[in-house]
Amino acid sequence: MSDINQFQCPCCGARLGYDGEKDQMHCQYCDSTFSVEQIKAEQAAKEEMAAGSSMNWQTSSSSSSVIAGPDGKIEGYSCPACGAQMMADEKTAATECPYCGNFAIIKTSFEGMYKPDLVLPFVVSKEKAQSALTEFTKGKKLLPDAFVNRNRIDSLTGLYVPFWLYSCHADGTIFYEGVKSKKWEDNDYRYVKKDHYRMIRGGAMDFERIPCDASTKMDDATMDSLEPYDLSKAVPYDAAYFSGYLADRYDVEEKDTRPRANERVQNSFRDRLKEEVKEYEEVKATGEQIRLSNAKAEYAMLPVWMMTTQFEGQAYTFGINGQTGQMVGSLPIDKSKATKQYCITGGISLAVALVILRLILGTFGVGTIAGSIIAAVLIALIHVSSLKSAMNTVHKKTTAKAYMSQNSVKLGRREDNFLYSKTEKTEKPKQQQQQQPQQAK
């Protein structure tokens, strides 16, 4: 036991000493005692946690060939405002840039683009996409009138957006600390005994084709919000699927989108294993080891109906999933309409409050009027805030639950190790101390 003095107390972190008479480790700082086996197990857990995760992607993609004409060029459109270059054929008549809303995009030719491994064909027609946009804007009391002009809705553009699709097998272990508590009281004090535990949970699961968009011009959160896609319907690349649509070129390398895929895999792995520690209170993760295997990335084109509009100098982009019809967007807010809603709601709320007070009290005082005004202001603020929140359905995805194969989940290692107990006592107020003996009688 030459290294025994290097162990730390799980309770307070001070150095432990070995008590030969009791055959236990003893902390002179907080007077806690532990068995040698218990401390060694805790030390081993800390060393295991320190090893960390391994998120290495051994990826490969077949996207080495290039789509191009005999002269090495492809036909398409270029936006002079934002620089976007989009592949198109003679059936595509584009007059507006889906990225920035610029009305003057020009036909051009440019260097070829890499051929995708997979294409997810459009299912939703332009007419259905326009109907989805119309429904999305209905009831939005703060939406500028110019936005719902029929000409704007007609400018929806069908675009194949480049994505990297990530698939992997994830396995590993997560370490937690948690508490089981017990409460009681006597005449003078309330007691809470907290038993602290180290929990270890292990498991494995598969993820299939987590999408991460590969265009710097595309807002990541908007693309995330269009999910999920049913990627089992993806097909090998065929130029026929691009006919009549624009197709963007990827400008984000696969290695640069891996951190987003890693985050989603890790968070989903953590969420699933945390479901296995529900019997504890105050649960917190203290370490993890997550490893990837069979990790691969595929290059794919996914269908999106897009439109961007400018309002008060700011661009607002929204999209419709070309497979499912899912509609998302961050819509502009008309400040004058927001002010109008605030005034109307505040005025009605104040009037109703004053009528109720008149009926109940029969008169008004300075205090009641002031209270009514404050309540009306709060109600108006809450109402306008709810209207504003309805204008934005864009939310970044941080998990990949929709792409986790539920049948693949295998729960493995499960350990629950007691660490130490700590009892807290709180003195009761004097009044309660005096009342309790009387109640007992």
N, C-alpha and C positions, 0 to 999 in steps of 0.2 A: 504493500500500500504506500509506496514511496510518493505517488502522485496524488494522494488523497487530499492533501491540503489545497490543491488547486481547484477543488469543487466549490461552487457557490451555492448559497442558500436560495432555494426556489421562492421563498417568501419575501426576503428583503434584499437579496443579492450580495450579502456579506460572505466572507470566506468561512467555510465550514471546518470544524475540527473533529477528530475521531474520539469518541468516548468509549474507552476499552471496557469499563465496567458494564455499560449498557449495550455494548456492541452496536452503537448507533452513531450517526453523524450529528454533531451538535453545533448550533449557531449561538455564539456568545452574545451576539447583538440583539436578536429577537427571542432567544431561548427556545427556538423550534428544534425538533429532533426528527431525523429521518433514518430509515434503514439504508445500509450501504447499497443494497440492490436497487432501491428506489432512486438514489442519487445517481448511480451509474446509468440507470435507464434514462434518466433525465439528461445526463451528459451526452449519451449516445444520440438522443433525439435532437439535441442542439447541434451536434456535429453533422447529423444528417440534413437538418434544415439549412446549414451553412453551405451545403453543396449547391443549392440553387436549382433553377430550371434549365432545360436544354431545348431551345426553340429553333433548331436547325432544320431548314427546309432543303432537302435534296430534290430540287425541282428540275424539271425538263419540259420543254415545249416543242411541238412540231412546227411552230411558226417561223420557219427559216425561209420559206419561199415567199415571193413577193407577187402581189397583184399588180399587173402593169400591162400596157398595150405593147405592140410591136416595137415602138420607139422608146420603151421604158417608162412612158408617162401614163397617167390615168386622168380621165376627164372628171371635172368636178366644179366646185364653187369655192371662191375665196372671199372672205369678208375683209374689206379694207379697214374697218374700224377696230376689230379685235384680233385679226390675223388668222382666224379659224380657216382650216382647209378641210373640205368635205367631199368625199367621193360621191359621184352621181352618174347616172346614165342619161340617155336622151329622153327617157320617159319622166324624168324628174324636173319639174319646173319650180325652182326655188327663187323666191323674191325677197326673203327676209332671213336674217341670221338667227338661228334658234338660241344662240348663246348670249348675244348682246342686244338683239332686237333691231339692229341696223337694217334699214329698208333697202339699201343698195349693196347687194352682194353680186359678184360678177362671175361669169363662166371663165374657167381657166383650166390649165393642165399643170400637173406637178409630179414629182417623183412618186413612184409606186408605194403602196402600203403593204405591211406584212399581212399575209393571209391568216385569218383566224382559224383556230382548231374547230370551233363550234359556232353555230348561229342559232339563236332562238327566234323563230319567225314571228312576224306580226300576226296577231289574231284579232285585235281590236281595230275596227275600221276608223277612218277619220271622222265619219258621221257620229259614231258612238263616242269617240273621244270628245267631240264638240258638245255632245249632250252631257257628258260627264263634267265638262267645264261649266256649262250652263247651270247644272245642278249644284256644283261646288260654290258658285257665286250667289245662288239664291239665298235670300235671308241675311246676307252680309250687309248690315246697315251702315257700315263705315267704308264700304268700297266706293271708290270714285266712279262717277257715272261714265267717264271716258273709257274705263277699263272694260265695261260690259258691252261696248259698242260691237255690233255684229262683225265689222271688218276685223277687229282684233281676234275674235274667236276663229274666224276663217283662216287666220295666219298660223294655225297649228302646223307644225312640221314633224313629219315622221323621220326619226333619226336612229340609226344603229349606233349605240354607244359602246366603246371598247371597255372591256372588263377583264380582270384577272380572276380566275376561279380557283379557290384553294381547297384541296381535299387532304385529309390526314387522319392518322390514328393517333389519339392522344392518351397517354397513361401517366399516372403519377400518384403523388401523395400530398395531402395538405395537413398541416399541423394547426391545432386550435388550442386555445385555453378557454375554459368555461367554468361556470359556477353552479352548484346546487345549494340552495339556501333553505334554512329552517328558521322559523320565527316563534318566539314566545315572550311572555312578559310576567312580571310579578308586580307587587305593590308600588315599587319605586322606579323600575326600569323596563324598557323594551329591549329585547335581545334579537340579534340576527347572526346566526352562525352560517358562514359561507365556506363550503368545501370546494377547494380549487382543484381542477383536473387538467391534465394534458390529454387531448384527444387526437388520434391519428386516423385519418380516413384515406383509403386508396381506391382507385378505380380506373376504368378505361372506357373510351368511347370513340366513335368514328364521326367525322364531319365530311360532308359531301358538297363540294362546289360552293364555298362561301364567296359571294361576289364583292369585289373591290374595284371601283371604276378607275380607269387608266387614262383619264383625260384631265389635264390641269384646268381646262376651261369649265369643267363640270363641277358643280358644288357637291362635295362628298355627302353632306347631310341630305340633300335633295335626292340623290341617287339611293342612299340607304333607305329613305322613307318610302321608296317605290316597292321595296321588297314585301313579301317574298316572291321569287320567281320559281316556277316549276321547271327546274333544269333537266329533269328527265325527258322533257320534250325537245331538248336541244338536238340539232342535227349537224353533220359535218358540213363544212363550208360549201356553198354552191352559189355562184353569181346570180342565179335566178331569184334568190331571196332578197337581193338588194335592189331589184328593179322597182323604180318608182319611189325610192327612199334615198335619203342622204346617209352617208356612213362616215363617221369620224375616224381619224387616225390616232392611235394611242401615242402619247408623249410622256407617259410615266412608266419607267422600267419596272419589271416584275419585282425586283429586289426592293424597290422603294415603296411598294404597297404592302410588303410583308408585315411591317409593324402593325398595320390596321388589322390584318388577318390574325396575327398573334394575339392582339388584345381581345378580339372576339372569341377566339378559341379558349384563351385563359379564363376569361370571365364566365363563359358557359360551363367550363370544367369546374370552376370554383362554386358556381351557383348549384350545380348538380350535387356535388359532394357535401355542400353545407346543409342540404336537405336531410342528411344523415346524422345531424347533431342537434335535433330539435328538442331533445329532452333536457338541454342545459340552458342556463340563463347567462347573460353577459358574454356571449360567445364572440370571440375575435380570432382571426387567423394570425398566426405568428410566423409561419414559414410555409414554403411549398416547393415541390419538385414536380415539374410538368415536362414530359418528354414527348417529342413527336417522332413518328416513323411513317413510312409509306407516304411521305409528304410530297405533293406535286401541285403544280400550277398549270392551268390551261388558259389559253387566250381565246376570248369569246366576244361576240357582238350581241348585245341585248337590245330589244326594241323599246323605244320611248317616244311618245308624242310630246313635243316641247313647244313652249312659247315664252318669250321674254318681252317684257314691256318696261318702258321708262316712265317714271313718275317722280316729279320734283327732283330730277337729277340722279335718281337711284334706279338701278335695274332690279326688276322682280322676275324671277324665273320659277316656273312651275312645270310639272311633268305628269304624264299619265303612263302607267305601265302598259306597254303595247301588247302584253299577253293577258293580263288580268283586268285592266281598266282601273286599277288603283290610282286615285287622284291625289296629288300632294302639291303644296305650294305655299309660298310666303307672299301674301297679297298686300298691295299698298293700302294705306289708311288715309282717308280724306280727313284732314285735321278739322276742317269746318264742320263736318258731320259728327266727329267725335265731340266737339264742343257743344253742338246742338243737342246730342244725346245726353250729355252731362247736364245741361241746363234743364231739359225736359224732365229727366228722371229726378233731379234734385228738386225741381219745382213741385212735381206731383207728390213726391215723398213728404215734402214740408207741408203741403196743403193737407194731406191725409193725417199727418201727425197732429197738426193744429186742430183739425176737426175732432179727432179722438180725444185730445186733451180738453177741448171745450165741452164735449159730452160728459166726460168723466169728472172733471174738476169744476166746470161751470165758469171758469175764469182763467186768465193767463197771467203768469208772473214772468219776471225777467229770466229766472232760472229755467222755467219750462220752455220758454221760447228759444233760449240759447241751446238747450238740450235738443230741441227739435231740429234746429239748424245743423248742429253737429251730426245728428243721425241722418239727416237728408244728404249731407255732403258725403258721408261714408257710403250710403246706399248708392249714390250716383257714381262714386269711384269704383265700387265693386261691379256695378252694372257695365260701365264703360270698359273696365279691365277684362271682363268676361267676353265682351264683344271683340276686343283686340286679340285675345288669345285664340278666338275662333278663326282669325285671319291667317294663322300660321300653323300648318300641319306638318312642318318639316322638323324631323328629330333624328339626330345622329344615332346609328345603331352601335351598341357596345357589346352585344352578345351575338351568338350565332345559333340560337336555339332552333330556329326554323330549319337549319341545315344539319342538325345533329340526328344521326340515325338512332331512334329510340331503342330499336332491337339490339343495337350494338353495345348498349351500356352494361358494363360488368362491374359490380362492386367488389372490391378486394379487401385490402388490409383494414382492420378495424381494431383499434386499441384505445382503452380508457384507463389512464394512469392517475391515481390520486397523488396530488402534490402536497397540499397542506390545508389546514383549517384556520379560520380567523373569525373570532366572535366580536361583534361590535355591540355596545350597549349605549342606549340613549336615555337620559333621565327624563321622567315624565314631568309635566308641569305640576306645580305644587297643588293646584286645585284638584287635579285628577288623583294625586296621591292621597288627598284627604277624603275624596269621595269614595274611593274603592273599598276601604274597610267598612264604610257605612253600607255600601251595596251588598257586601259579603254578609253583613248581619241580617 
